[in-house]
């Protein structure tokens, strides 16, 4: 009702008063007449009867039965007065009590009747109030339309007035129009419901539908009013400030500024409220920029329209802050998580778009975009904080323990993936929905919002690359390298343009290159680690050396998970010409004869394809490992055990290469290594079992005329038994962990020893006397010998028990 105070409402008020009077008369005519008086008379009569029977203090007995003389005797004047007074007093007191009781009953009846009548009146008054409110809205809309028509006529006359020496006066509707807008703003600010005027909330009841229709109508009028105010201020601004319209220019500008300030606050509130809704109504961990802070940072209101949007100054501030401080179609196929910072409701984005259009059309694009950029940057940074990503300076990263830094790198990589796959595409999509008609603004805003986050992510990567290099950091360096290469650099190319694109592209490429250098250095440190392993204590039992396990698992992981990246960083690091490049360079050189050209072609066909720098480095590491293992095998005093050690480590290396197809592709087949393994096997057999086989030779046992040298035969059996028992006791404690290699060794030993022992036993056993002599020199048969061989290389020394 206050918004129409400045307008004449005499006709409407008279109508309302007449209706109210008519309703009151009708109510009086139809109201039933209560029987209160009748009740009071009856109650008074009953009260008087009761009063006459009660004696009153100070009264004179005038009963005739007391004596005729007394009855006839006329009392003195004072007595008459006393009697009269006493009687009247008693009567009055009785009537008063009776009347009070009656009035209590009447009042109770009156209250009951009044309650019923009041409820009926309230319903009637409520209906009248709704009807009056509806009439008020209709009156307001009609008056608003009339004022707007007059303002439109005035605006249309302004172009001609600029050419006229005597332009027309400012009409009365001008002030009415401005006051109308101000009072509407006052009303909306008093309601404190952000965005209510922009679009009516969804409703489900009939009453809500009526309210929604009313709110929507009012909102539509307000939007029209702001649009006209913008046009009015723009047309008046074409006149010089010292002209006849100087005061009108100031008035229109002030009204437009007030409206834009209100819209700006609404815009900010919607951005924040929509964010809280997307986060399941969870309170943010940090407070958003205050309205005062945002307003203080805004540029003075302008009336000119902006055709471009650049955050040059803000970009410089983001840049100086340092580490301290895909398309819509693809996005539709992606599941939105509750923590997606751009997950606004559809009606919210509609409201945001409406406000943005109003502010931009009024020449306040800079203010609108600034508020949007401030809030959205805060929202995006808060989302990263919720992911666990913190802002660290280079010094803080340098001081972190490796375990802590590993955890932070994992969180950083997750944030990069989230930004590239969800946050940045969603931010572009939100800009397209809020600013659908201005490509420059939405692209500029999307890049401005993302720029600070991209710089934060790149700064962390730069801090990581500045840490001390070591072998164990290789894979984290590669993780950061791949995130910069595959996630951040494409984002830079997609989101940014112009000078900003050049700067960020250069910085990202520089960080990626430095990360590659760090990875190459860390991998090269693997050679130093191998060389530094100069331990003089051999591995018990000839088992696989821990260095072999470490190096092979390291290489397997590097080749399996990071093959392409490792090849790329080594290629970038070396920057050397390959054999093909040299041949092609020769081919480009002018030749005097066809024979020279033919020779160059022949060299191309016969040239061996060059190995990549990574393969060269990988092969160097393998060669260095082989040399180190060869040196460590010499630490064993027992030569057969050194060959077991070499076989164990050689077989482990072969198996690791077979398990990794990438490593196999890089290093080629294992024919050379397998050949070396077979040679170690032969050397072991020769060193261990040749002495035992010598005991089974026939030389020296036969004498002339077919006789046997029994003492020599007995010595041979004794030597064989002693040697085999020693070998069994020793080599059962040796460890061959590879089951295949263990089986191969046992089978090959049995294949040599068991047939030779069986033949020797069958040939010479008969020459020993049966009984004690046989048991003394023949301790086990061929089958027992084979079972003892199967106990070798288990890693647990076993004492041979005599078997009969």
C-alpha positions in Angstrom: 0.0 0.0 0.0 2.9 2.3 0.7 4.1 2.2 -2.9 0.9 4.1 -4.0 1.1 6.9 -1.4 2.5 9.3 -4.0 -0.5 8.6 -6.3 -4.1 9.9 -5.9 -6.4 7.2 -4.5 -9.5 9.2 -3.7 -11.8 7.2 -5.9 -10.5 3.9 -4.7 -10.7 5.0 -1.0 -14.3 6.2 -1.4 -15.3 2.9 -2.9 -13.7 1.0 -0.1 -15.3 3.2 2.6 -18.8 2.8 1.0 -18.3 -1.0 0.8 -17.3 -1.1 4.4 -20.3 0.9 5.5 -22.7 -1.2 3.5 -21.2 -4.4 5.0 -21.7 -3.0 8.5 -25.3 -2.1 7.9 -26.1 -5.5 6.5 -24.4 -7.1 9.5 -26.5 -5.0 11.9 -29.8 -6.0 10.1 -29.1 -9.7 10.0 -27.7 -9.8 13.6 -30.2 -11.6 16.0 -31.5 -9.6 19.0 -30.4 -11.1 22.3 -32.9 -11.5 25.2 -30.7 -10.0 27.8 -33.3 -7.6 29.2 -35.8 -10.3 29.8 -33.2 -12.3 31.7 -32.2 -9.3 33.8 -35.9 -8.6 34.8 -36.5 -12.2 35.9 -33.3 -12.3 37.8 -34.1 -8.9 39.5 -37.6 -10.2 40.6 -36.0 -13.3 42.1 -33.4 -11.1 43.8 -36.1 -8.8 45.3 -38.0 -11.7 46.7 -34.9 -13.1 48.4 -34.1 -9.7 49.7 -37.4 -9.3 51.6 -36.8 -12.4 53.6 -33.4 -11.4 54.8 -33.0 -9.2 58.0 -30.7 -6.3 57.6 -28.7 -4.7 60.4 -30.1 -1.4 61.6 -33.7 -2.0 60.2 -36.9 -1.3 62.3 -39.4 -4.1 62.7 -42.7 -2.8 61.2 -44.6 -6.0 61.3 -48.3 -5.4 62.4 -48.2 -8.4 64.7 -46.1 -6.5 67.1 -49.0 -4.4 68.3 -51.5 -2.0 67.0 -50.2 0.8 69.0 -46.8 0.5 67.7 -48.2 0.1 64.2 -50.3 3.1 64.5 -47.9 5.2 66.4 -46.2 7.6 64.1 -42.5 7.5 64.7 -40.4 10.6 64.8 -39.0 12.1 61.6 -35.5 10.7 62.4 -37.0 7.3 62.7 -38.8 7.6 59.4 -35.6 8.6 57.8 -33.7 5.8 59.4 -36.3 3.2 58.5 -36.4 4.4 54.9 -32.7 4.5 54.7 -32.3 1.1 56.1 -34.8 -0.5 53.8 -33.5 1.1 50.8 -30.0 0.1 51.7 -31.0 -3.5 52.1 -33.0 -3.5 48.9 -30.2 -1.9 47.0 -27.6 -4.4 48.3 -29.8 -7.4 47.4 -30.6 -6.1 44.0 -26.9 -5.4 43.4 -25.9 -8.9 44.2 -28.6 -10.4 42.1 -27.8 -8.1 39.3 -24.1 -9.1 39.4 -25.0 -12.8 39.2 -27.2 -12.0 36.2 -24.6 -9.9 34.5 -22.0 -12.7 34.8 -24.4 -15.1 33.1 -25.2 -12.5 30.5 -21.6 -11.7 29.9 -20.8 -15.4 29.3 -23.7 -15.7 26.9 -22.5 -12.5 25.2 -19.0 -13.8 24.9 -20.2 -17.1 23.3 -22.4 -15.2 20.8 -19.6 -12.6 20.2 -17.2 -15.4 19.5 -19.4 -16.9 16.8 -20.2 -13.5 15.3 -16.4 -12.6 15.5 -15.4 -15.7 13.6 -18.0 -15.0 10.9 -16.8 -11.4 10.8 -13.2 -12.4 10.5 -14.0 -14.6 7.6 -15.9 -11.8 6.0 -13.1 -9.3 6.7 -10.5 -11.7 5.3 -12.3 -12.1 2.1 -12.8 -8.3 1.9 -9.1 -7.9 2.6 -8.1 -10.2 -0.2 -10.6 -8.5 -2.5 -9.2 -5.1 -1.5 -5.6 -6.4 -2.1 -6.5 -7.6 -5.5 -8.1 -4.3 -6.3 -5.0 -2.6 -5.1 -2.8 -4.7 -7.4 -5.2 -3.9 -10.3 -5.1 -0.2 -9.4 -1.3 -0.3 -9.1 -0.9 -2.0 -12.5 -3.3 0.4 -14.1 -1.6 3.4 -12.7 1.8 2.0 -13.5 0.8 1.4 -17.1 -0.5 5.0 -17.3 2.7 6.4 -15.9 4.9 4.3 -18.1 2.9 5.4 -21.2 3.5 9.0 -20.3 7.2 8.3 -19.7 7.4 6.6 -23.0 5.9 9.6 -24.7 8.5 11.8 -22.9 11.4 9.6 -24.0 10.2 9.5 -27.6 10.1 13.3 -27.6 13.7 13.7 -26.4 15.4 13.1 -29.7 13.4 16.0 -31.2 13.9 18.1 -28.1 17.7 18.0 -28.6 17.2 19.8 -31.9 14.7 22.3 -30.4 15.9 25.6 -28.9 13.1 25.4 -26.3 12.7 21.8 -25.3 9.5 20.8 -23.4 9.5 20.8 -19.6 9.9 17.6 -17.6 6.5 16.1 -17.1 5.0 15.3 -13.8 5.0 11.6 -14.6 8.9 11.7 -14.5 9.0 12.1 -10.7 6.1 9.7 -10.2 8.0 7.1 -12.2 11.2 7.5 -10.2 9.4 7.4 -6.9 7.5 4.3 -8.1 10.8 2.4 -8.7 12.3 3.6 -5.4 9.3 2.4 -3.4 9.3 -0.9 -5.1 12.9 -1.4 -4.2 12.1 -0.4 -0.6 9.5 -3.0 -0.5 11.7 -5.8 -1.8 14.5 -4.9 0.5 12.2 -5.0 3.4 11.1 -8.5 2.5 14.7 -9.7 2.5 13.9 -12.5 0.2 16.7 -12.6 -2.5 15.5 -13.1 -6.0 11.8 -13.2 -5.0 10.8 -10.6 -7.6 12.6 -12.3 -10.4 10.5 -15.4 -10.7 7.6 -16.7 -8.7 8.4 -19.9 -6.7 6.7 -23.1 -7.7 3.4 -23.6 -5.9 1.0 -26.5 -5.4 -2.2 -24.9 -3.9 -4.8 -22.6 -5.4 -3.9 -19.9 -2.9 -0.3 -20.2 -3.7 -1.1 -20.0 -7.4 -2.9 -16.7 -6.8 0.1 -15.4 -4.8 2.5 -16.6 -7.5 0.5 -14.9 -10.2 0.5 -11.7 -8.2 4.2 -11.9 -7.5 5.0 -12.7 -11.1 2.9 -9.7 -12.3 4.6 -7.4 -9.8 8.0 -8.8 -10.8 7.2 -8.2 -14.5 6.2 -4.7 -13.8 9.4 -4.1 -11.8 11.5 -5.5 -14.7 9.7 -3.2 -17.1 10.3 -0.3 -14.8 14.1 -0.9 -14.6 14.2 -1.3 -18.4 12.4 2.0 -18.9 14.6 3.7 -16.3 17.7 2.5 -18.2 16.4 3.9 -21.4 15.3 7.1 -19.8 18.7 7.7 -18.2 20.4 6.9 -21.5 18.3 9.4 -23.5 18.7 12.1 -20.9 22.4 11.6 -20.7 22.6 12.8 -24.3 21.8 16.3 -23.1 24.5 18.5 -21.6 24.5 18.6 -17.8 24.0 22.4 -17.9 20.9 22.1 -20.0 17.3 22.4 -19.0 17.3 18.7 -18.1 20.3 18.8 -15.8 18.3 18.1 -12.7 16.3 15.4 -14.5 19.6 13.8 -15.6 20.8 13.6 -12.0 17.5 12.3 -10.8 17.3 9.6 -13.4 20.9 8.6 -12.9 20.4 8.3 -9.1 17.3 6.1 -9.6 19.1 3.9 -12.0 22.1 3.6 -9.7 19.8 2.6 -6.8 18.1 0.0 -9.0 21.5 -1.4 -10.2 22.8 -1.6 -6.6 19.7 -3.5 -5.6 20.1 -5.9 -8.6 23.8 -6.3 -7.8 23.0 -7.4 -4.3 20.3 -9.7 -5.6 22.8 -11.2 -8.0 25.3 -11.8 -5.3 22.7 -13.3 -3.0 21.5 -15.7 -5.7 25.0 -16.8 -6.5 25.7 -17.6 -2.8 22.3 -19.1 -2.0 22.5 -21.4 -5.1 25.9 -22.6 -3.9 24.6 -23.5 -0.5 21.8 -25.4 -2.0 24.2 -27.3 -4.2 26.2 -28.3 -1.2 23.2 -29.8 0.5 22.7 -26.8 2.7 26.1 -27.3 4.4 27.7 -24.1 5.7 30.8 -23.1 3.9 34.1 -23.6 5.6 35.0 -19.9 4.9 32.9 -16.9 4.7 32.2 -15.5 1.2 33.1 -11.9 0.4 30.8 -9.5 2.2 28.4 -7.3 0.3 30.2 -4.2 1.6 33.6 -5.5 0.4 32.2 -6.3 -3.0 30.4 -3.0 -3.3 33.5 -1.1 -2.3 35.5 -2.8 -5.0 33.0 -2.0 -7.8 33.7 0.7 -10.3 31.6 3.9 -10.1 28.3 3.3 -11.9 28.3 4.1 -15.5 25.5 4.7 -18.0 27.5 3.7 -21.1 27.2 0.2 -22.4 30.2 -2.1 -22.4 31.0 -4.3 -25.4 34.0 -6.2 -24.0 35.1 -7.7 -20.7 38.7 -7.9 -19.5 40.0 -8.6 -16.0 43.4 -7.2 -16.7 44.0 -5.7 -13.3 42.6 -8.7 -11.5 44.7 -11.0 -13.6 47.8 -9.2 -12.6 46.8 -9.4 -8.9 46.2 -13.2 -9.3 49.6 -13.5 -11.0 51.4 -11.7 -8.2 49.6 -13.7 -5.5 51.6 -16.8 -6.4 51.1 -20.0 -4.6 50.1 -18.3 -1.4 47.3 -16.7 -2.3 34.6 -30.1 -22.4 31.4 -29.1 -24.0 27.8 -29.1 -22.6 27.0 -32.3 -24.5 29.8 -34.1 -22.8 28.8 -32.7 -19.5 25.2 -34.0 -19.8 26.5 -37.5 -19.8 28.4 -37.0 -16.6 27.0 -37.6 -13.2 26.8 -34.5 -11.1 28.1 -34.9 -7.5 26.7 -32.9 -4.6 29.9 -31.0 -4.3 29.8 -29.6 -7.9 30.2 -25.9 -7.3 28.1 -24.9 -10.4 25.1 -27.1 -9.6 22.5 -24.3 -9.4 18.8 -25.0 -9.7 17.2 -24.2 -13.0 15.1 -21.4 -11.6 18.2 -19.9 -10.0 20.1 -19.7 -13.2 17.0 -18.2 -14.9 17.0 -15.4 -12.2 20.7 -14.9 -12.6 20.4 -14.6 -16.3 17.5 -12.1 -16.0 19.5 -9.9 -13.6 22.6 -10.1 -15.7 20.7 -9.0 -18.8 19.2 -6.1 -17.0 22.5 -4.9 -15.7 24.3 -5.3 -19.0 21.6 -3.5 -20.9 21.8 -0.6 -18.4 25.6 -0.3 -18.9 26.6 -2.1 -15.7 28.3 -5.1 -17.3 31.5 -4.4 -15.4 29.8 -4.4 -12.0 27.8 -7.5 -12.8 30.8 -9.4 -14.1 33.0 -8.4 -11.1 30.5 -9.7 -8.6 30.1 -12.9 -10.6 33.9 -13.3 -10.8 34.5 -12.7 -7.1 31.8 -15.1 -5.9 32.5 -17.8 -8.4 36.3 -17.7 -7.7 35.6 -18.0 -4.0 33.2 -20.9 -4.6 35.7 -22.7 -6.8 38.5 -22.3 -4.3 36.3 -23.4 -1.5 35.5 -26.6 -3.5 39.2 -27.3 -3.8 39.6 -26.8 -0.1 36.9 -29.3 0.5 38.9 -31.8 -1.6 41.8 -31.3 0.7 43.9 -29.0 -1.4 45.6 -26.3 0.5 47.7 -23.4 -0.6 51.4 -23.8 0.1 54.3 -21.5 -0.6 57.5 -22.9 -2.2 59.3 -22.8 1.2 56.5 -24.8 2.8 56.7 -27.5 0.2 60.5 -27.6 0.5 60.3 -28.2 4.2 57.7 -31.0 3.9 58.8 -34.6 4.7 58.6 -36.9 1.7 55.7 -38.8 3.1 53.7 -35.6 3.6 54.6 -34.4 0.1 53.5 -37.7 -1.4 50.1 -37.3 0.2 49.8 -33.6 -1.0 50.8 -34.6 -4.5 48.1 -37.2 -4.6 45.5 -34.7 -3.4 46.8 -32.1 -6.0 46.5 -34.7 -8.8 42.9 -35.4 -7.7 42.1 -31.7 -7.8 43.6 -31.3 -11.3 41.5 -34.2 -12.5 38.4 -32.8 -10.9 39.0 -29.3 -12.2 39.7 -30.4 -15.8 36.9 -33.0 -15.9 34.1 -31.3 -13.8 34.7 -27.8 -12.3 36.0 -25.9 -15.4 33.6 -27.4 -17.9 30.7 -26.7 -15.5 31.9 -23.2 -15.0 31.8 -22.6 -18.7 28.4 -24.1 -18.9 27.1 -21.9 -16.0 28.5 -18.8 -17.8 26.7 -19.8 -21.0 23.4 -20.1 -19.0 23.8 -16.9 -17.1 25.2 -14.8 -20.0 23.7 -16.5 -23.1 23.7 -13.5 -25.4 27.3 -12.2 -24.9 30.1 -14.5 -26.0 32.9 -12.1 -25.0 31.5 -11.8 -21.4 31.0 -15.5 -20.8 34.3 -16.5 -22.2 36.1 -13.8 -20.3 34.3 -14.7 -17.0 35.0 -18.5 -17.4 38.7 -17.8 -17.9 38.8 -15.2 -15.1 37.2 -17.6 -12.6 39.5 -20.5 -13.6 42.7 -18.4 -13.9 43.5 -18.2 -10.2 42.9 -21.9 -9.7 45.1 -22.8 -12.7 47.9 -20.6 -11.4 47.6 -22.2 -7.9 47.9 -25.7 -9.4 50.9 -24.7 -11.6 52.6 -23.1 -8.6 52.3 -26.2 -6.6 53.8 -28.2 -9.5 56.7 -25.7 -9.7 57.3 -26.1 -6.0 57.4 -29.9 -6.3 60.0 -29.7 -9.1 62.2 -27.5 -6.9 62.5 -30.2 -4.2 65.7 -32.3 -3.9 65.8 -35.1 -6.5 66.1 -38.7 -5.5 65.3 -42.2 -6.9 62.1 -42.6 -4.9 60.6 -39.3 -6.2 60.7 -40.4 -9.8 57.1 -41.7 -10.0 55.6 -38.6 -8.2 57.5 -36.4 -10.6 56.0 -38.3 -13.4 52.5 -38.1 -11.9 52.8 -34.3 -11.7 54.3 -34.2 -15.2 51.4 -36.1 -16.7 48.8 -34.0 -14.8 50.4 -30.8 -16.2 50.7 -32.3 -19.7 47.3 -34.1 -19.9 45.1 -31.9 -17.7 46.3 -28.4 -17.1 47.8 -27.6 -20.5 44.6 -28.6 -22.5 42.6 -26.5 -20.0 44.9 -23.5 -20.7 44.5 -23.9 -24.4 40.7 -24.2 -24.1 39.9 -21.5 -21.6 42.3 -18.7 -22.3 43.1 -16.4 -25.2 45.4 -13.6 -26.1 48.2 -12.6 -23.7 46.8 -14.7 -20.9 47.0 -17.8 -23.0 50.6 -17.0 -24.0 51.7 -16.5 -20.4 50.0 -19.5 -19.0 51.0 -21.7 -21.9 54.7 -20.7 -21.5 54.6 -21.3 -17.8 52.9 -24.7 -18.1 55.4 -25.8 -20.8 58.3 -24.6 -18.7 57.1 -26.5 -15.6 56.4 -29.6 -17.7 60.0 -29.4 -19.1 61.5 -29.0 -15.7 59.5 -31.9 -14.3 60.9 -34.0 -17.2 64.4 -33.0 -16.3 63.7 -33.9 -12.7 62.4 -37.3 -13.8 65.5 -38.0 -15.9 67.7 -37.0 -13.1 65.9 -39.2 -10.6 66.1 -42.2 -13.0 69.7 -41.5 -13.6 70.2 -41.6 -9.8 69.2 -45.3 -10.0 72.6 -46.0 -11.5 74.2 -44.2 -8.6 72.2 -46.3 -6.2 73.4 -49.5 -7.9 77.0 -48.4 -7.8 76.6 -47.3 -4.2 75.6 -50.8 -3.1 79.1 -52.1 -2.1 78.1 -54.4 0.7 80.6 -57.2 1.3 78.2 -59.6 3.0 76.8 -62.3 0.6 73.1 -63.1 0.6 72.6 -66.4 2.6 71.9 -69.4 0.5 72.6 -67.7 -2.8 69.1 -66.2 -2.8 67.9 -63.3 -5.0 69.7 -60.1 -3.9 67.5 -57.3 -2.5 69.1 -54.9 -5.0 67.9 -57.1 -7.9 64.4 -57.1 -6.5 64.4 -53.3 -6.0 65.8 -52.5 -9.4 63.6 -54.9 -11.4 60.4 -53.8 -9.7 61.4 -50.2 -10.1 62.0 -50.7 -13.9 58.9 -52.8 -14.3 56.8 -50.0 -12.8 58.5 -47.3 -14.7 58.1 -49.2 -18.0 54.6 -50.5 -17.3 52.9 -47.4 -15.9 55.0 -44.6 -17.4 56.5 -46.0 -20.6 55.3 -43.2 -22.9 56.1 -40.5 -20.4 59.6 -41.9 -19.8 60.3 -42.0 -23.5 59.1 -38.5 -23.9 61.1 -37.0 -21.1 64.3 -38.7 -22.2 63.7 -37.7 -25.8 63.2 -34.1 -24.7 66.3 -34.3 -22.5 68.7 -35.7 -25.0 67.7 -33.7 -28.1 70.1 -35.7 -30.2 69.9 -36.6 -33.9 69.2 -40.2 -34.6 70.8 -42.3 -37.3 67.8 -41.7 -39.6 68.2 -38.0 -39.2 71.9 -38.2 -40.1 71.1 -40.2 -43.2 68.3 -37.9 -44.3 70.7 -34.9 -43.8 73.2 -36.5 -46.1 70.4 -37.1 -48.6 69.5 -33.4 -48.6 73.1 -32.5 -49.5 73.4 -32.0 -53.3 75.3 -34.8 -55.0 77.1 -34.6 -58.3 76.4 -38.1 -59.4 73.6 -40.6 -59.3 75.9 -43.0 -57.6 76.0 -40.8 -54.5 72.2 -40.8 -54.4 72.1 -44.5 -54.8 74.6 -44.9 -51.9 72.5 -42.8 -49.6 69.4 -44.9 -50.4 71.4 -48.0 -49.7 72.5 -46.6 -46.3 68.8 -45.8 -45.5 67.7 -49.4 -46.3 70.6 -51.0 -44.3 70.5 -48.6 -41.4 69.6 -50.2 -38.1 66.6 -48.5 -36.4 68.0 -46.4 -33.5 67.1 -47.1 -30.0 65.3 -44.4 -28.1 67.2 -42.5 -25.4 65.1 -44.2 -22.7 65.9 -47.7 -24.0 69.6 -46.7 -24.1 69.4 -45.6 -20.4 67.4 -48.7 -19.5 69.9 -51.0 -21.1 72.7 -49.2 -19.3 71.0 -49.8 -15.9 70.6 -53.5 -16.8 74.2 -53.8 -17.7 75.2 -52.1 -14.5 73.0 -54.4 -12.5 74.6 -57.5 -14.2 78.1 -56.2 -13.4 77.1 -55.6 -9.8 75.7 -59.1 -9.4 78.8 -60.6 -11.0 80.9 -58.8 -8.4 78.7 -59.9 -5.6 78.8 -63.6 -6.7 82.5 -63.5 -6.0 81.8 -62.9 -2.3 80.9 -66.6 -2.0 83.8 -68.8 -1.0 82.0 -71.9 -2.4 82.1 -71.6 -6.3 78.9 -73.8 -6.8 77.0 -71.4 -4.5 78.1 -68.4 -6.5 76.6 -70.0 -9.6 73.4 -70.7 -7.7 73.4 -67.0 -6.8 73.8 -66.0 -10.4 71.1 -68.4 -11.5 68.7 -67.2 -8.9 69.2 -63.5 -9.9 69.3 -64.2 -13.6 66.0 -66.2 -13.5 64.4 -63.4 -11.4 65.4 -60.8 -14.0 64.1 -63.0 -16.9 60.7 -63.5 -15.1 60.3 -59.8 -14.4 60.9 -59.0 -18.1 58.4 -61.6 -19.2 55.8 -60.3 -16.8 56.0 -56.8 -18.3 55.2 -56.6 -22.0 56.4 -53.0 -22.1 59.8 -53.9 -20.6 60.0 -56.9 -23.0 59.3 -54.6 -25.9 61.9 -52.2 -24.8 64.7 -54.7 -24.0 63.9 -57.3 -26.5 64.1 -61.1 -26.0 66.1 -62.7 -23.3 68.1 -65.1 -25.4 71.4 -63.7 -24.3 70.4 -63.8 -20.7 68.9 -67.3 -21.0 72.2 -68.5 -22.6 74.1 -67.1 -19.6 71.8 -68.8 -17.3 72.4 -72.2 -18.9 76.1 -71.6 -18.6 75.8 -70.9 -14.9 73.9 -74.2 -14.7 76.7 -76.1 -16.4 79.3 -74.5 -14.2 77.4 -75.5 -11.1 77.0 -79.1 -12.2 80.7 -79.3 -13.0 81.8 -77.8 -9.7 79.5 -79.8 -7.6 78.8 -83.2 -9.1 81.9 -83.9 -11.1 83.8 -85.0 -8.0 81.0 -87.3 -7.0 80.9 -88.8 -10.5 84.7 -89.5 -10.2 84.0 -91.8 -7.4 81.9 -94.0 -9.7 84.5 -94.5 -12.3 85.8 -98.0 -13.0 89.4 -96.9 -13.3 91.7 -98.6 -10.8 89.2 -101.1 -9.6 89.9 -104.0 -12.0 93.0 -106.1 -11.7 94.4 -108.6 -14.0 92.5 -111.7 -14.9 89.1 -110.1 -14.0 89.8 -109.7 -10.3 88.5 -106.7 -8.3 90.7 -104.5 -6.1 88.4 -104.7 -3.0 90.3 -102.1 -0.9 90.0 -99.6 -3.7 86.3 -100.5 -4.2 85.6 -100.0 -0.5 87.4 -96.6 -0.6 85.3 -95.6 -3.6 82.0 -96.3 -1.7 83.2 -94.5 1.4 84.3 -91.5 -0.6 81.0 -91.4 -2.5 78.9 -91.6 0.7 80.9 -88.9 2.4 80.8 -86.5 -0.5 77.1 -87.0 -1.1 76.3 -86.6 2.6 78.3 -83.3 2.6 76.6 -82.0 -0.6 73.1 -82.9 0.8 73.8 -81.3 4.1 75.1 -78.1 2.5 73.0 -77.6 -0.5 69.7 -78.5 1.2 70.3 -75.2 3.0 70.7 -73.3 -0.3 67.6 -71.5 -1.6 66.3 -71.6 -5.1 63.0 -69.7 -4.8 61.9 -70.1 -8.4 60.1 -73.4 -8.5 60.8 -74.0 -12.1 64.5 -73.4 -11.7 64.5 -75.6 -8.5 62.9 -78.4 -10.4 65.2 -78.1 -13.3 68.2 -78.3 -11.1 66.9 -81.4 -9.2 65.9 -83.2 -12.4 69.2 -82.5 -14.1 71.2 -83.7 -11.1 69.1 -86.8 -10.8 69.4 -87.5 -14.5 73.2 -87.6 -14.1 73.8 -89.1 -10.7 71.0 -91.8 -10.3 71.8 -93.8 -13.5 75.6 -93.6 -12.8 75.1 -94.8 -9.2 72.7 -97.5 -10.3 75.2 -98.8 -12.9 78.1 -98.7 -10.4 76.1 -100.4 -7.7 75.0 -103.2 -10.0 78.5 -103.8 -11.3 80.4 -103.9 -8.0 77.9 -104.6 -5.2 78.4 -108.4 -5.6 82.1 -108.1 -4.7 81.2 -107.0 -1.2 80.5 -109.6 1.5 76.8 -109.8 2.4 75.8 -108.6 5.7 77.6 -106.0 7.8 80.1 -105.2 5.0 77.4 -104.4 2.6 75.5 -102.2 5.0 78.8 -100.4 5.9 79.7 -99.4 2.4 76.3 -99.2 0.7 74.3 -96.6 2.7 71.4 -96.0 0.2 70.1 -97.3 -3.0 69.3 -95.5 -6.3 65.8 -94.5 -5.2 67.0 -93.2 -1.9 69.7 -91.2 -3.7 67.0 -89.6 -5.9 64.8 -88.8 -2.9 67.8 -87.1 -1.2 68.4 -85.0 -4.3 64.8 -83.8 -4.2 65.6 -82.3 -0.8 68.2 -79.9 -2.2 67.7 -76.1 -2.5 64.8 -75.8 0.0 66.7 -73.3 2.1 66.6 -75.5 5.2 69.7 -77.6 6.1 68.8 -81.3 6.6 70.8 -84.0 8.3 70.7 -87.2 6.3 69.2 -90.1 8.2 70.4 -93.5 7.2 67.8 -95.5 5.4 67.8 -99.2 5.1 
